[in-house]
């Protein structure tokens, strides 16, 4: 019998004996067996910390981001292999697309985050805090990678997405991972991990895989480790309460299955596009992945007078949904992942039917196309109806993790909000409405118990990713029953794996540590001019001190003529009464433009172009007669990769533009971004 293996400490290994026998969800045939029994879990975690962690922490955010991009491109080329294996889990092509290409998309999205991070192994958080009268003592915050391992315990429903959406974030942060997928669908994770390891794109030790039960893994976590769990709320709470987690103060992120709701707004009446969207989106959420999603719609909340019409419309669409082997023509819904899931969902349905009636579907009598219903893990869509959801509350407490939902009525939008919140914390809810006032009331009323809210109408429908799709740059998680955790979230997710530390000292020292210029640090005069230097030759803090210019009335008039900016404060000295200005004032953009004229070295050199302006501030009015100078300082350097062999090797340099007047006081501040050629073009 085939054995699916674990990848630990640089080797593919078997566990002792057999922990789990794996079955094809459509045919029921045995796929193989798996075990992690007997593995040295303490050694696994130590290997990640000492081998993978050390290598990742030496890489900069730019290098890690490029690594993720390379991995995403590599895996995308092999995606068809993963689709073939994904079919073993009962998934349709659409189901698999969410898992496979959605997961790879997470790698691409997190790779792009490198543009929001410095060209260093650590992150500089926020701005400096002045801590002294004369500016010789300041404070700042840096965030460094934790020196532990990210341990990801994932659910059975997304064996690829569940892994990639998590490791994308910890790898970007510089932390290695040990992935423990569900043993029931680990065969798909194993196939992809084999390709990842063979690619050698990731440093050795940065990714390890436990395909079996992984019992004992948590026993060896340490303070710097991070544990994430996706799955049932009960199992998640049990793991979170593990004595080792508490004793070592280990960061724990729980993303639990929840009773998510979708609300039909009162204004989305039959005949509107929004009504049709609601029916279509709701049925999609019931049937995609056969309802095996932590974000799937479990509660369908509709206006009381529309209950019958909504029930009829949903039932009609469900009736056309063909169940069976996804390879058979016309099949739109596959099987549950395992026979065990069938038993669990059936048990939940039996509990729910004690207090509400089934209005669509049958546990036993349903047609399966292209497969044997008795051998595969098939389940009919089930729609319940509950006309007393405030008193018959099982639908707010019991989750059947399959194609099972309850339709219920509300009298007012306030009631709908309360019903949504009766789930006691959800990953997501949605409201479908053409009315922004309804949307405002629902979002503000329901947000405290939801991790994400989708507002759907005809204007965004074509590009909406839907109720059930978490996005890489937005947080995924929810309060209460949903676990209280947050995953993904763009930069927010990366920061979860970093330790924030306050640092204090002289501005020159803080500049040296952060590799970002801090006001008050030493400013050695650049010689030659900074625009004559290549990227590698520039030093943080070196400064061009420009010659001076005295502002005249003619400057203001000429700039107004060129720019078309004839704002009264610049052009009409008789209109200044009651304003903050003493007399006509120079345009702020004139001040910055003149500053550029002062600091730019016009001769051809390594500077290729100026492509941005950040953080521009006008801090003091500039009147005719003021004499301006500029301190032009190298603030930060960010390396860039070559896009092709023919591309020019270059980097991004941020310059601080400090414009001051004859009193020495700053009148304008800005950061300009320039693209600077490298001396070494290899």
C-alpha positions as CSV (number, residue, x, y, z in Angstrom):
1,X,0.0,0.0,0.0
2,X,1.3,3.5,-0.9
3,X,2.5,5.5,2.1
4,X,2.3,9.3,2.1
5,X,5.4,10.6,3.8
6,X,6.6,13.3,6.1
7,X,9.3,15.7,5.2
8,X,11.4,16.5,8.3
9,X,15.0,17.4,9.0
10,X,15.9,17.4,5.3
11,X,14.5,13.9,4.5
12,X,11.3,12.2,3.4
13,X,10.4,9.6,6.1
14,X,7.7,7.2,7.1
15,X,6.1,7.1,10.5
16,X,5.8,3.8,12.5
17,X,2.8,1.6,11.8
18,X,-0.4,3.1,10.2
19,X,-2.3,5.9,11.8
20,X,-4.8,6.6,9.1
21,X,-6.0,4.9,5.9
22,X,-6.9,7.4,3.2
23,X,-9.8,6.9,0.7
24,X,-10.9,8.4,-2.6
25,X,-14.0,10.6,-1.9
26,X,-15.7,9.6,-5.1
27,X,-15.0,5.9,-5.5
28,X,-14.2,4.9,-1.9
29,X,-11.0,3.1,-3.1
30,X,-8.0,3.1,-0.8
31,X,-5.4,5.7,-1.8
32,X,-2.8,4.8,0.8
33,X,-1.9,5.2,4.4
34,X,-0.1,7.7,6.6
35,X,1.6,8.0,9.9
36,X,3.7,10.4,12.0
37,X,4.0,8.1,14.9
38,X,7.6,7.8,16.3
39,X,8.9,11.0,14.7
40,X,11.2,13.2,16.8
41,X,9.1,16.3,17.0
42,X,11.5,18.0,19.3
43,X,14.2,17.5,16.7
44,X,11.8,18.7,13.9
45,X,11.2,22.0,15.7
46,X,14.9,22.5,16.6
47,X,15.9,21.8,12.9
48,X,13.5,24.6,11.8
49,X,14.8,27.1,14.3
50,X,18.5,26.4,13.8
51,X,18.7,25.6,10.1
52,X,15.7,27.3,8.3
53,X,15.3,30.2,10.7
54,X,18.9,31.2,10.6
55,X,18.9,31.3,6.8
56,X,15.6,33.2,6.5
57,X,16.5,35.8,9.1
58,X,19.6,36.7,7.1
59,X,17.5,37.5,4.0
60,X,16.0,41.0,3.5
61,X,12.3,41.5,2.9
62,X,13.1,42.2,-0.7
63,X,14.9,38.9,-1.1
64,X,12.1,37.0,0.7
65,X,9.5,38.7,-1.5
66,X,11.4,37.7,-4.6
67,X,11.7,34.1,-3.3
68,X,7.9,33.9,-2.9
69,X,7.3,35.3,-6.4
70,X,9.7,32.7,-7.8
71,X,7.9,29.9,-5.9
72,X,4.5,31.1,-7.1
73,X,5.7,31.1,-10.7
74,X,7.2,27.6,-10.3
75,X,4.0,26.1,-8.8
76,X,1.7,27.7,-11.3
77,X,3.6,25.8,-14.1
78,X,2.7,22.6,-12.3
79,X,-0.9,23.3,-11.4
80,X,-2.5,20.6,-13.6
81,X,-0.8,17.9,-11.5
82,X,-2.5,19.3,-8.4
83,X,-5.9,19.5,-10.1
84,X,-5.6,15.7,-10.8
85,X,-4.9,14.9,-7.2
86,X,-7.4,17.3,-5.9
87,X,-10.2,15.4,-7.6
88,X,-9.5,12.5,-5.2
89,X,-11.0,14.7,-2.4
90,X,-14.3,15.0,-4.3
91,X,-13.6,18.5,-5.5
92,X,-14.9,19.9,-8.8
93,X,-12.6,22.0,-11.0
94,X,-14.0,25.2,-9.5
95,X,-13.5,23.8,-6.0
96,X,-9.9,22.9,-6.8
97,X,-9.3,26.3,-8.5
98,X,-10.1,28.0,-5.2
99,X,-7.7,25.7,-3.3
100,X,-4.8,25.5,-5.9
101,X,-4.7,28.8,-7.7
102,X,-6.2,30.7,-4.8
103,X,-3.3,29.4,-2.7
104,X,-0.7,30.3,-5.3
105,X,-2.3,33.7,-5.6
106,X,-1.5,34.2,-1.9
107,X,2.2,33.7,-2.7
108,X,2.0,36.4,-5.4
109,X,0.1,38.8,-3.2
110,X,2.5,38.4,-0.3
111,X,5.5,38.7,-2.6
112,X,4.2,42.1,-3.7
113,X,4.2,43.3,-0.1
114,X,8.0,43.6,-0.3
115,X,7.4,47.1,-1.7
116,X,6.0,48.1,1.7
117,X,9.0,46.9,3.6
118,X,12.6,48.1,3.8
119,X,15.6,46.5,2.2
120,X,16.7,44.9,5.4
121,X,15.9,41.7,7.4
122,X,13.8,43.7,9.9
123,X,11.0,46.2,9.8
124,X,11.1,49.8,11.1
125,X,7.7,50.5,12.7
126,X,6.2,54.0,12.6
127,X,8.1,57.2,13.2
128,X,10.6,58.3,15.8
129,X,9.5,59.7,19.1
130,X,11.3,62.8,20.5
131,X,12.3,62.1,24.0
132,X,14.4,65.1,24.9
133,X,14.4,68.9,24.7
134,X,17.4,69.3,22.5
135,X,16.8,66.3,20.3
136,X,19.8,64.2,21.3
137,X,17.7,61.4,22.7
138,X,14.9,59.7,20.7
139,X,13.0,56.5,20.6
140,X,11.8,54.3,17.8
141,X,10.4,50.8,17.2
142,X,11.9,47.9,15.2
143,X,10.3,44.5,14.5
144,X,12.6,41.5,14.0
145,X,11.7,38.0,13.0
146,X,10.9,35.7,15.8
147,X,13.6,33.0,16.3
148,X,11.1,30.2,16.4
149,X,9.0,28.1,14.1
150,X,5.5,28.7,12.7
151,X,3.5,25.5,13.3
152,X,0.5,25.4,11.1
153,X,-2.2,22.8,11.9
154,X,-4.6,22.9,9.0
155,X,-8.1,21.6,8.1
156,X,-9.0,19.0,5.6
157,X,-11.0,21.2,3.2
158,X,-8.2,23.3,1.7
159,X,-5.0,21.2,1.7
160,X,-3.1,23.6,-0.6
161,X,-4.7,27.0,0.2
162,X,-4.5,26.3,3.9
163,X,-0.8,25.7,3.6
164,X,0.2,28.5,1.2
165,X,-1.9,31.3,2.7
166,X,-0.1,30.7,6.0
167,X,3.5,30.0,4.9
168,X,3.5,32.9,2.5
169,X,3.2,35.2,5.5
170,X,5.7,33.6,7.9
171,X,8.3,33.2,5.1
172,X,7.9,36.8,4.2
173,X,8.6,37.6,7.9
174,X,11.7,35.4,7.9
175,X,10.3,32.6,10.0
176,X,10.4,28.8,9.0
177,X,7.3,26.6,9.1
178,X,6.2,23.1,10.0
179,X,2.9,22.3,8.3
180,X,0.5,19.7,9.6
181,X,-2.3,19.3,7.2
182,X,-5.3,17.1,7.9
183,X,-4.3,13.5,7.6
184,X,-7.4,12.9,5.4
185,X,-6.3,15.1,2.5
186,X,-2.6,15.3,3.2
187,X,-2.0,13.5,-0.1
188,X,-2.5,16.7,-2.0
189,X,-0.3,18.8,0.3
190,X,2.4,16.1,0.1
191,X,2.5,16.3,-3.7
192,X,3.0,20.1,-3.7
193,X,5.6,20.0,-0.9
194,X,7.6,17.5,-2.9
195,X,7.7,20.0,-5.8
196,X,8.6,22.9,-3.4
197,X,11.5,20.9,-1.9
198,X,12.8,19.7,-5.3
199,X,12.7,23.3,-6.6
200,X,15.3,24.4,-4.0
201,X,13.7,27.9,-4.1
202,X,13.3,27.9,-0.3
203,X,16.3,27.6,2.0
204,X,16.6,24.1,3.6
205,X,14.8,23.9,6.9
206,X,12.3,26.7,6.1
207,X,9.5,24.2,5.3
208,X,8.8,20.8,6.9
209,X,5.7,18.6,6.6
210,X,3.9,16.3,9.0
211,X,1.3,14.2,7.2
212,X,0.1,12.0,10.0
213,X,-1.7,12.9,13.2
214,X,1.2,14.9,14.6
215,X,0.4,13.9,18.2
216,X,3.1,15.3,20.5
217,X,4.1,18.1,18.2
218,X,2.8,20.9,20.5
219,X,4.6,19.4,23.5
220,X,7.9,20.9,22.3
221,X,6.9,24.5,21.4
222,X,9.0,27.3,22.8
223,X,8.5,31.0,23.5
224,X,9.5,32.2,20.1
225,X,7.3,29.8,18.2
226,X,3.9,30.6,16.7
227,X,1.1,28.1,16.5
228,X,-1.9,28.5,14.1
229,X,-4.9,26.3,13.9
230,X,-7.7,26.1,11.4
231,X,-10.6,23.8,12.1
232,X,-13.4,23.2,14.6
233,X,-13.8,25.6,17.5
234,X,-13.8,22.8,20.0
235,X,-10.5,21.3,18.8
236,X,-9.0,24.8,18.5
237,X,-9.9,25.7,22.1
238,X,-8.4,22.4,23.3
239,X,-5.1,23.2,21.6
240,X,-5.1,26.8,22.8
241,X,-5.4,25.5,26.3
242,X,-2.4,23.1,26.0
243,X,-0.2,23.6,29.1
244,X,2.9,24.1,26.9
245,X,1.2,27.0,25.1
246,X,0.5,28.7,28.3
247,X,3.8,27.9,30.0
248,X,5.9,29.3,27.2
249,X,3.5,32.2,26.3
250,X,3.4,30.9,22.7
251,X,1.5,33.1,20.2
252,X,-1.6,31.2,19.1
253,X,-3.9,32.1,16.2
254,X,-7.2,30.3,16.0
255,X,-9.4,30.4,12.9
256,X,-12.4,28.3,13.7
257,X,-15.4,27.3,11.6
258,X,-18.3,29.6,12.3
259,X,-22.0,30.1,11.7
260,X,-21.8,32.7,8.9
261,X,-24.9,34.6,7.7
262,X,-26.1,36.3,4.6
263,X,-28.8,38.9,4.8
264,X,-31.2,40.0,2.1
265,X,-31.8,43.7,2.5
266,X,-35.4,45.0,2.7
267,X,-34.9,47.0,-0.5
268,X,-33.6,44.0,-2.5
269,X,-37.1,43.0,-3.5
270,X,-38.0,40.5,-6.3
271,X,-37.4,42.1,-9.7
272,X,-34.2,43.9,-8.6
273,X,-30.8,42.7,-9.7
274,X,-29.8,42.4,-6.0
275,X,-32.6,39.8,-5.3
276,X,-31.3,37.6,-8.1
277,X,-27.7,38.1,-6.9
278,X,-28.7,37.0,-3.4
279,X,-30.2,33.8,-4.7
280,X,-27.2,33.0,-6.9
281,X,-24.6,33.8,-4.3
282,X,-26.4,31.9,-1.6
283,X,-26.7,28.7,-3.7
284,X,-23.1,29.0,-4.7
285,X,-22.0,29.2,-1.1
286,X,-24.1,26.1,-0.2
287,X,-22.6,24.0,-3.1
288,X,-19.0,25.1,-3.6
289,X,-16.7,22.6,-1.9
290,X,-20.0,20.8,-1.0
291,X,-20.4,23.4,1.8
292,X,-17.0,22.4,3.4
293,X,-15.8,25.9,3.9
294,X,-15.2,27.8,7.1
295,X,-16.8,30.8,5.4
296,X,-19.8,29.0,3.9
297,X,-23.3,30.4,4.4
298,X,-25.0,28.6,7.3
299,X,-27.8,31.1,8.0
300,X,-29.9,32.8,5.3
301,X,-31.7,35.8,6.8
302,X,-34.5,37.4,4.8
303,X,-37.4,39.8,5.2
304,X,-40.5,38.1,6.7
305,X,-42.7,38.8,3.7
306,X,-40.1,37.4,1.3
307,X,-39.5,34.1,3.1
308,X,-41.6,31.9,0.8
309,X,-40.3,33.5,-2.4
310,X,-36.7,33.2,-1.3
311,X,-37.2,29.6,-0.2
312,X,-38.8,28.8,-3.6
313,X,-36.0,30.5,-5.6
314,X,-33.2,28.8,-3.7
315,X,-34.8,25.4,-3.8
316,X,-35.4,25.7,-7.6
317,X,-31.7,26.4,-8.2
318,X,-30.6,23.7,-5.8
319,X,-32.8,21.2,-7.7
320,X,-30.8,21.8,-10.9
321,X,-27.5,21.2,-9.1
322,X,-26.2,17.8,-10.2
323,X,-24.2,15.8,-7.7
324,X,-21.6,13.2,-8.5
325,X,-18.2,12.5,-10.0
326,X,-16.8,15.9,-11.0
327,X,-15.4,14.4,-14.2
328,X,-18.9,13.5,-15.4
329,X,-20.7,16.0,-17.6
330,X,-22.9,18.5,-15.9
331,X,-21.8,17.7,-12.3
332,X,-21.7,20.9,-10.3
333,X,-21.2,19.5,-6.8
334,X,-18.8,16.7,-5.8
335,X,-18.6,14.7,-2.6
336,X,-17.6,15.5,1.0
337,X,-14.0,14.7,1.7
338,X,-14.5,11.5,3.7
339,X,-17.1,9.1,4.9
340,X,-16.3,10.4,8.4
341,X,-17.5,13.8,7.3
342,X,-20.7,12.3,6.0
343,X,-21.4,10.8,9.4
344,X,-20.6,14.1,11.2
345,X,-22.7,16.3,8.9
346,X,-25.6,13.8,9.1
347,X,-25.4,13.9,12.9
348,X,-25.6,17.7,12.9
349,X,-28.6,17.6,10.5
350,X,-30.4,15.2,12.9
351,X,-29.9,17.6,15.7
352,X,-31.0,20.6,13.7
353,X,-34.2,18.9,12.4
354,X,-35.4,18.5,16.0
355,X,-36.3,22.2,16.0
356,X,-36.8,23.2,12.4
357,X,-38.1,21.5,9.2
358,X,-36.2,20.5,6.1
359,X,-37.8,22.2,3.0
360,X,-35.3,21.0,0.4
361,X,-33.1,17.9,0.2
362,X,-33.1,14.4,1.6
363,X,-30.4,12.5,3.5
364,X,-31.0,9.3,1.7
365,X,-33.0,9.9,-1.5
366,X,-30.9,11.9,-4.0
367,X,-29.3,11.2,-7.3
368,X,-25.6,10.8,-7.9
369,X,-24.2,11.0,-11.4
370,X,-21.2,8.9,-12.5
371,X,-20.5,7.2,-9.2
372,X,-21.8,4.8,-6.6
373,X,-23.6,6.7,-3.8
374,X,-22.8,3.9,-1.3
375,X,-19.1,4.0,-2.0
376,X,-18.5,7.7,-2.3
377,X,-18.9,10.4,0.4
378,X,-21.9,12.1,-1.2
379,X,-24.4,14.3,0.5
380,X,-27.5,16.1,-0.7
381,X,-27.8,19.9,-0.2
382,X,-30.1,20.4,2.8
383,X,-32.2,23.6,3.3
384,X,-34.0,24.1,6.6
385,X,-36.7,26.7,7.3
386,X,-37.0,28.4,10.7
387,X,-39.8,30.9,11.3
388,X,-38.9,31.5,15.0
389,X,-35.1,32.0,14.9
390,X,-35.1,34.0,18.2
391,X,-36.6,31.1,20.1
392,X,-35.6,28.0,18.0
393,X,-31.9,28.7,18.3
394,X,-30.2,25.5,17.3
395,X,-29.4,27.0,13.9
396,X,-27.2,29.6,15.8
397,X,-25.4,26.9,17.7
398,X,-24.9,23.8,15.6
399,X,-22.8,23.9,12.4
400,X,-23.2,21.1,9.9
401,X,-19.9,21.3,8.0
402,X,-21.4,20.5,4.6
403,X,-24.1,21.7,2.1
404,X,-26.5,22.6,4.9
405,X,-28.1,26.0,5.6
406,X,-31.1,27.4,7.4
407,X,-33.4,30.1,5.9
408,X,-35.0,32.3,8.6
409,X,-37.1,35.5,8.6
410,X,-36.7,39.0,10.2
411,X,-39.1,41.8,10.8
412,X,-36.7,44.7,10.7
413,X,-33.0,45.2,9.8
414,X,-32.3,45.6,13.5
415,X,-33.7,42.1,14.0
416,X,-31.5,40.8,11.1
417,X,-28.4,42.3,12.8
418,X,-29.3,40.6,16.1
419,X,-29.8,37.3,14.3
420,X,-26.4,37.5,12.6
421,X,-24.8,38.3,15.9
422,X,-26.5,35.2,17.5
423,X,-23.8,33.2,15.8
424,X,-21.6,34.5,18.7
425,X,-18.8,35.5,16.4
426,X,-18.4,34.7,12.7
427,X,-15.7,34.8,10.1
428,X,-17.9,36.6,7.6
429,X,-21.4,37.8,6.9
430,X,-22.8,39.5,3.8
431,X,-25.7,41.8,3.0
432,X,-27.1,42.1,-0.4
433,X,-28.9,45.5,-0.9
434,X,-29.1,48.3,-3.4
435,X,-29.5,50.8,-0.6
436,X,-26.4,52.3,1.1
437,X,-28.3,53.3,4.2
438,X,-29.2,49.7,4.8
439,X,-25.6,48.8,4.2
440,X,-24.4,51.4,6.7
441,X,-26.8,50.3,9.4
442,X,-25.9,46.6,9.0
443,X,-22.2,47.0,8.8
444,X,-21.9,49.3,11.9
445,X,-24.4,47.1,13.8
446,X,-22.9,43.7,13.0
447,X,-19.1,44.5,12.7
448,X,-18.3,43.8,16.4
449,X,-19.0,40.1,15.9
450,X,-17.7,39.6,12.4
451,X,-14.2,39.4,11.0
452,X,-15.3,40.4,7.5
453,X,-18.5,41.8,5.9
454,X,-19.3,41.8,2.2
455,X,-21.7,44.4,0.9
456,X,-23.0,43.2,-2.5
457,X,-25.0,45.1,-5.1
458,X,-25.2,45.3,-8.8
459,X,-22.4,47.8,-9.0
460,X,-19.7,45.5,-7.7
461,X,-21.2,42.1,-8.5
462,X,-19.2,41.5,-11.7
463,X,-15.9,41.9,-9.9
464,X,-16.9,40.8,-6.4
465,X,-15.0,37.8,-5.1
466,X,-18.0,36.7,-3.2
467,X,-19.1,35.9,0.4
468,X,-16.9,33.0,0.9
469,X,-13.5,34.2,-0.4
470,X,-11.0,35.6,2.0
471,X,-8.4,37.8,0.3
472,X,-4.7,37.8,0.9
473,X,-4.5,41.6,1.7
474,X,-7.4,41.5,4.1
475,X,-7.6,39.9,7.5
476,X,-9.2,36.5,7.7
477,X,-10.6,35.5,11.1
478,X,-13.3,36.6,13.5
479,X,-14.2,37.1,17.1
480,X,-15.9,34.8,19.6
481,X,-16.8,31.4,18.2
482,X,-14.7,32.1,15.1
483,X,-11.6,32.0,17.3
484,X,-10.5,35.6,17.8
485,X,-7.6,35.2,15.4
486,X,-6.4,37.0,12.3
487,X,-4.6,35.5,9.3
488,X,-3.4,37.1,6.0
489,X,-4.2,40.8,6.1
490,X,-1.3,42.0,4.0
491,X,1.4,43.7,6.1
492,X,-0.7,43.0,9.2
493,X,-0.2,39.2,8.8
494,X,3.6,39.6,8.4
495,X,3.9,41.6,11.5
496,X,2.3,38.8,13.5
497,X,5.6,36.9,13.1
498,X,7.8,39.8,14.2
499,X,8.8,40.9,17.6
500,X,8.3,44.6,18.2
501,X,11.1,46.2,20.3
502,X,11.4,49.8,21.4
503,X,14.9,51.3,20.9
504,X,16.3,54.5,22.4
505,X,19.4,56.5,21.8
506,X,21.0,59.3,19.9
507,X,19.5,60.0,16.4
508,X,22.9,59.0,14.8
509,X,22.8,55.6,16.6
510,X,19.2,55.0,15.8
511,X,20.0,55.9,12.2
512,X,22.8,53.3,12.2
513,X,20.5,50.6,13.6
514,X,17.4,51.3,11.5
515,X,19.3,52.2,8.3
516,X,16.8,55.0,7.9
517,X,17.9,58.6,8.5
518,X,16.5,60.1,11.7
519,X,16.2,63.9,12.2
520,X,19.0,65.1,14.5
521,X,21.5,62.5,13.3
522,X,24.9,63.6,11.8
523,X,24.7,64.8,8.3
524,X,28.1,64.6,6.6
525,X,28.3,66.8,3.5
526,X,28.2,64.7,0.3
527,X,31.2,65.0,-1.9
528,X,30.7,64.7,-4.7
529,X,27.0,65.6,-5.1
530,X,24.7,62.7,-4.3
531,X,23.4,62.7,-7.9
532,X,26.9,61.9,-9.0
533,X,27.0,58.7,-7.0
534,X,25.8,55.2,-7.9
535,X,23.4,53.2,-5.6
536,X,26.2,51.3,-3.8
537,X,28.2,54.4,-3.1
538,X,25.5,56.4,-1.4
539,X,25.5,56.4,2.4
540,X,22.5,57.0,4.7
541,X,22.7,60.4,6.2
542,X,25.0,62.1,3.7
543,X,23.6,65.5,2.7
544,X,23.7,68.2,0.1
545,X,23.5,71.7,1.6
546,X,22.3,73.9,-1.2
547,X,22.8,77.5,-2.0
548,X,20.0,79.9,-1.1
549,X,17.1,81.7,-2.9
550,X,15.1,84.7,-1.7
551,X,11.4,84.5,-2.5
552,X,9.9,87.5,-4.4
553,X,6.5,88.7,-5.4
554,X,7.5,87.9,-8.9
555,X,8.1,84.3,-8.0
556,X,4.6,84.0,-6.7
557,X,3.0,85.6,-9.7
558,X,5.1,83.6,-12.2
559,X,4.2,80.3,-10.4
560,X,0.5,81.2,-10.5
561,X,0.7,81.9,-14.2
562,X,2.5,78.6,-14.9
563,X,0.4,76.4,-12.6
564,X,-3.0,78.1,-12.9
565,X,-3.2,78.2,-9.1
566,X,-4.7,81.6,-8.3
567,X,-5.9,80.9,-4.8
568,X,-6.7,84.1,-3.0
569,X,-4.0,83.7,-0.4
570,X,-1.4,83.8,-3.0
571,X,-2.8,86.5,-5.3
572,X,-5.1,88.9,-3.4
573,X,-3.5,90.6,-0.4
574,X,-6.8,92.4,0.3
575,X,-8.6,89.2,1.2
576,X,-6.5,88.0,4.0
577,X,-8.5,89.4,6.9
578,X,-9.7,86.6,9.2
579,X,-7.1,84.1,7.8
580,X,-3.9,82.8,9.4
581,X,-1.8,84.7,6.8
582,X,-0.1,88.0,7.5
583,X,0.3,88.8,3.8
584,X,0.3,87.1,0.5
585,X,2.0,83.7,0.8
586,X,4.1,81.6,-1.6
587,X,2.5,78.5,-3.0
588,X,3.6,75.3,-1.1
589,X,4.2,73.7,-4.4
590,X,6.4,76.6,-5.5
591,X,8.5,76.0,-2.4
592,X,9.0,72.3,-3.3
593,X,9.6,73.2,-7.0
594,X,12.2,75.8,-6.0
595,X,13.7,73.2,-3.6
596,X,14.2,70.9,-6.6
597,X,15.9,73.6,-8.5
598,X,18.3,74.0,-5.6
599,X,19.1,70.4,-4.9
600,X,19.1,68.9,-8.4
601,X,22.5,68.4,-10.1
602,X,21.4,68.7,-13.8
603,X,24.3,66.8,-15.4
604,X,23.8,63.2,-16.6
605,X,24.7,60.7,-13.9
606,X,23.6,57.6,-12.1
607,X,20.1,59.0,-11.3
608,X,17.7,57.6,-13.8
609,X,14.5,59.3,-12.8
610,X,12.4,60.7,-10.0
611,X,9.2,58.7,-9.7
612,X,7.4,59.8,-6.5
613,X,6.9,62.2,-3.7
614,X,5.8,61.0,-0.2
615,X,4.9,62.7,3.1
616,X,4.9,66.3,1.8
617,X,4.2,68.8,4.5
618,X,4.2,72.6,4.5
619,X,5.0,73.5,8.1
620,X,5.4,77.3,8.0
621,X,4.1,80.1,5.7
622,X,6.7,81.5,3.2
623,X,6.3,85.2,2.5
624,X,8.1,87.4,-0.1
625,X,11.6,88.2,1.3
626,X,12.1,84.8,2.9
627,X,15.4,83.2,2.0
628,X,15.2,79.4,1.4
629,X,17.8,76.7,1.5
630,X,17.6,72.9,1.4
631,X,19.1,70.0,3.3
632,X,18.9,67.1,0.9
633,X,19.7,63.9,2.7
634,X,20.0,60.2,1.8
635,X,17.1,58.7,3.9
636,X,16.8,55.1,2.9
637,X,18.0,52.6,0.1
638,X,15.9,49.8,-1.3
639,X,17.5,47.2,-3.7
640,X,15.6,46.2,-6.8
641,X,15.8,43.0,-8.8
642,X,16.6,43.1,-12.5
643,X,13.5,42.1,-14.6
644,X,15.6,40.7,-17.4
645,X,19.2,40.3,-18.4
646,X,18.9,43.4,-20.5
647,X,17.5,45.5,-17.6
648,X,19.6,48.1,-15.9
649,X,20.7,47.1,-12.4
650,X,19.3,49.8,-10.1
651,X,17.9,50.5,-6.7
652,X,15.4,53.0,-5.1
653,X,16.8,55.8,-3.0
654,X,14.6,57.9,-0.7
655,X,15.9,61.4,-0.1
656,X,14.6,63.7,2.7
657,X,14.0,67.2,1.4
658,X,14.2,69.7,4.3
659,X,13.4,73.2,3.2
660,X,14.3,75.9,5.8
661,X,14.3,79.7,5.9
662,X,16.7,82.4,7.1
663,X,15.9,81.6,10.7
664,X,16.9,78.0,10.2
665,X,13.3,76.8,10.8
666,X,11.8,74.2,8.5
667,X,9.1,75.4,6.2
668,X,8.5,72.3,4.1
669,X,9.4,68.6,4.4
670,X,9.1,65.8,1.8
671,X,10.5,62.5,0.7
672,X,11.3,62.0,-2.9
673,X,11.9,58.6,-4.5
674,X,14.6,58.2,-7.1
675,X,15.7,55.4,-9.2
676,X,19.5,55.2,-9.2
677,X,21.8,53.1,-11.4
678,X,24.2,50.6,-9.8
679,X,27.9,50.6,-10.3
680,X,27.9,46.9,-10.7
681,X,25.6,45.9,-13.6
682,X,26.0,42.1,-13.2
